Amino acid sequence: MLYKFKSKASGDLIMLEPNGRRVLEVIGKDAGPQGIILPDQMPAAISALESAIAQEESAQKEAAGTQAHDNAGRDPAVSLRQRAVPFLDMLRRCQAQNAEVTWGT
């Protein structure tokens, strides 16, 4: 399943189901097959995503020392920051233009 986020203020953004679900859960939205984020909900959504990114990065720094030898030769996992930056950009653009974000599968 894919999540396709749409808005009149930005281009479409497509995420795989696990990534889209995680982003929606972080911002407090039901990760159902369809939904909407209204402009007045965007500041809280942006703040929640930024906070979750900071928490993940802090946890990764703490774990980095203990896992350095365990992860030798492995590719690092894709972080929430990498997944969420395009979505954060979309939210900021939409907030500036007072446009909602909708999604469907």
N, C-alpha and C positions, 0 to 999 in steps of 0.2 A: 504494500500500500504506500502511496505517496501523499504528502500534504502539499497542496498548491496554494500559496498565499498570494492574494491579489489586492491591488489598490490602484486608484486613479492617480496617486501621487508618485508611484514608482513602478518599476517593472515587476513582473511575476517572480516569485521565489519558490523553488521546489525543494522539498526536503524528503528524505526517506522517512518512513513511519517512525522508527525508534528516535530519530533526532527531532523530528517535528513534535512528537509526543512529549519528549523531555522539555523542549522549549516551552510548549504550552503549559505543562505542569508547573514549571518554574514561575511562570507569570500568573498562575492561578486560574487558568482557563480549562474548561472541560476539553479533553483531547478527542472529542467526537469527530465524526466525519465532516461536519460543517460548523462554522462559527464566525464570530465577528469580534473585533477589538475596536472599541469606539475611541475617538480622539481623547476624551477625558480620562480614559483608562491607560493611556500610553505612558504618562510619567511614572506610574506605579509599575508598569510592565518593564520599562527600561531600567528602573532602579532594582527590581527583583532580579533581572538577568545580570546586571553588573555585579550585584552582591553574590549571586551564585557563582559567577566567574571568579571573583576574588576568593571565595571560599575554596573552590576547587584548586586554584593555583597555590593557595596557602597549604592545602593538604598535600599537594604534589611536591612542594618544596620540602615539607617535613619528611615525606616518605622517600625522597630522592637519595638521601644519605644511606638509608637502610637497604634500599633495593638496587643500588648501583651495580653491585656484583651479580644480582639475580637476573637483571635485564640485559646483560651484555649480549650484543649481537641482534637484539630485537628492535624493530621499528617502534618508535613511541606511539601511543594511542593518540587519536585526534581529540583535542581538548574541546571543552564547551565553548571557550573563546572562539576557536576556529569555526565551530558550527554556528555560533550565535551572532557573530559580527555582521553578516549580511542582513540578518533579521533585525538587529539593533539599528542598522542604517535605514532599513525600511520603516521601522517605527518612528525614527527621528524625522524622516522626510514627511511621513504622513501626519505626524503631530504638527509640524511647521505649516502644513497646508490644510489642516483640519479635515483630513480624509481618513475614513475607516479602513481597516484591513480585514478582509474576509478570507476564509479558507474552505476548501472542499477537497475531497479525495479524488 
